[in-house]
């Protein structure tokens, strides 16, 4: 699953992933997510990016 896909309900990931919620801010860098995607997947982390 890509970390940049459209959102689902957080209940869909219950007991499967550890969820990290990141709120959009002027200093937020999406390139970091792309460059560390493999590590995030290996640790079963789900990064939820919230923006306007």
N, C-alpha and C positions, 0 to 999 in steps of 0.2 A: 504494500500500500504506500502510495506517495504521501509525503507530508504536505503537499501543496494541493490536494484534492478538495473538492467541495465538502462542506461540513456535514456530518451525520449527528445523530443524537449521541451524547456522551454515554448514555446507557448501553449503546452498542459495543462499547469497549470495556465495560465493567468486568473486572477480574482477568482481563487480557493484557492491558497496557497500563503503564503509569502515565498519568496525564499532566502535562505542563501547559499552563495557559499564559500566553504572552500578549500583552496589550500593545497596540501600535503606539509608537512614540517617535519623535524626530530622529533619535539615534538608533532605531531598530535596523539591523542589517540582515536581510534575507539571504545574502550570499553565505553567511555562516551556516545557516540551516542546510543549504544545498551541499556545502563542503563537508558537513558532518552527518549527512543523512544515514550512511551505513552504520556509524556508531550509535546513533539514536535508535535505529531499528534493532541492532544487536542487544541493546539494553531494554528493549520493549517499551520505549518511551513514545508517547504520542504528543506532539507539539501542536497546540491549538493557537493559531494566530488570530487575534480579534482586532479588526479595524473598522473604521466607519463605513 
